[in-house]
Amino acid sequence: MQPKTTNIKALGACILAIEKDRPHVPLERAVMAMRVSDEIIGTQFHPEADPEGMLFHFSRDHTREKSLDRHGKEKFDQLIDRLKDPNFLTATYDAFIPTFLKNAINQKELQEVAV
């Protein structure tokens, strides 16, 4: 099921990423990233998050218990295993953030040259 885009289009935004397809979930796919303007990109994830910080976050009693209650032990253990996997966030660190910064710098330089 595709996400509703009415509000996004009203902003003049374009969708950059949507949630993975989950046929067993009877909900629309969430918009995960959108570009509102050349300068503004919104995300529903934290590309700056690092595994060590997230492991610390999920090791806190309240957070761990809330996650276990909400998603179950299997999902929680899968998350912890992924955070311990040194390759899990490689695409984010090696591609997403550097590409975003490179594009933002290039765009800014083009604007300065045009002025």
C-alpha positions as CSV (number, residue, x, y, z in Angstrom):
1,M,0.0,0.0,0.0
2,Q,1.5,3.3,-1.1
3,P,1.7,6.3,1.3
4,K,-0.8,9.2,1.0
5,T,1.0,12.1,-0.6
6,T,-1.6,14.9,-0.4
7,N,0.1,16.8,2.4
8,I,3.6,16.3,0.9
9,K,2.5,17.6,-2.4
10,A,0.9,20.6,-0.7
11,L,4.3,21.5,0.7
12,G,5.8,21.2,-2.7
13,A,7.9,18.3,-1.5
14,C,9.0,15.2,-3.2
15,I,9.4,11.7,-1.7
16,L,13.0,10.5,-1.5
17,A,12.4,7.2,0.4
18,I,9.5,5.2,1.6
19,E,9.2,2.3,4.1
20,K,9.9,-1.2,2.8
21,D,6.9,-3.1,1.5
22,R,5.3,-5.2,4.3
23,P,2.3,-7.0,2.7
24,H,1.4,-8.5,6.1
25,V,0.9,-5.0,7.6
26,P,-2.5,-3.5,6.7
27,L,-1.1,0.1,6.9
28,E,0.1,2.5,4.3
29,R,3.9,2.6,3.8
30,A,5.4,5.5,5.7
31,V,7.4,8.3,4.0
32,M,10.9,7.9,5.3
33,A,12.5,10.9,3.6
34,M,11.3,13.9,1.6
35,R,12.9,17.0,0.1
36,V,10.9,20.1,0.9
37,S,13.4,22.5,-0.9
38,D,17.0,22.5,-2.0
39,E,18.0,23.3,1.5
40,I,15.5,21.2,3.5
41,I,15.3,17.4,3.7
42,G,13.2,15.7,6.3
43,T,13.8,12.1,7.5
44,Q,12.0,9.7,9.8
45,F,15.2,8.0,10.7
46,H,18.4,9.2,12.2
47,P,21.3,8.9,9.7
48,E,23.6,10.3,12.3
49,A,22.8,7.5,14.8
50,D,25.8,5.3,15.6
51,P,25.7,1.7,16.8
52,E,27.4,2.5,20.2
53,G,25.0,5.2,21.1
54,M,22.0,3.0,20.0
55,L,23.3,0.0,22.0
56,F,23.6,2.3,25.1
57,H,20.1,3.6,24.5
58,F,18.5,0.2,24.2
59,S,20.5,-1.1,27.2
60,R,18.7,1.3,29.5
61,D,16.1,-0.6,31.5
62,H,13.1,1.6,30.6
63,T,13.9,1.6,26.9
64,R,14.7,-2.1,26.7
65,E,11.5,-3.0,28.6
66,K,9.4,-0.7,26.4
67,S,10.9,-2.2,23.2
68,L,10.4,-5.8,24.4
69,D,6.8,-5.0,25.3
70,R,6.1,-3.3,22.0
71,H,8.0,-5.5,19.6
72,G,8.8,-8.8,21.4
73,K,12.1,-10.5,22.2
74,E,12.8,-11.8,18.7
75,K,12.7,-8.3,17.2
76,F,14.6,-6.8,20.1
77,D,17.4,-9.4,19.8
78,Q,17.5,-8.9,16.0
79,L,18.0,-5.2,16.5
80,I,20.8,-5.7,19.0
81,D,22.5,-8.2,16.7
82,R,22.3,-5.7,13.8
83,L,23.7,-2.9,16.0
84,K,26.7,-5.2,16.9
85,D,27.3,-6.0,13.2
86,P,30.0,-3.6,12.0
87,N,28.6,-3.7,8.4
88,F,25.0,-2.9,9.3
89,L,25.2,0.9,9.0
90,T,27.9,0.9,6.4
91,A,25.6,2.2,3.6
92,T,24.5,5.1,5.9
93,Y,28.0,6.1,6.8
94,D,29.7,5.4,3.5
95,A,27.0,6.6,1.1
96,F,24.0,8.5,2.5
97,I,25.6,11.1,4.7
98,P,28.7,11.9,2.5
99,T,26.4,12.1,-0.6
100,F,24.0,14.3,1.2
101,L,26.8,16.7,2.3
102,K,28.5,16.6,-1.1
103,N,25.2,17.5,-2.8
104,A,24.5,20.3,-0.3
105,I,27.9,21.8,-0.7
106,N,27.8,21.6,-4.5
107,Q,24.4,23.2,-4.5
108,K,25.5,26.0,-2.3
109,E,28.6,26.6,-4.4
110,L,26.4,26.8,-7.6
111,Q,24.2,29.4,-5.9
112,E,27.2,31.5,-4.9
113,V,28.6,31.4,-8.4
114,A,25.3,32.4,-9.8
115,V,25.1,35.5,-7.6
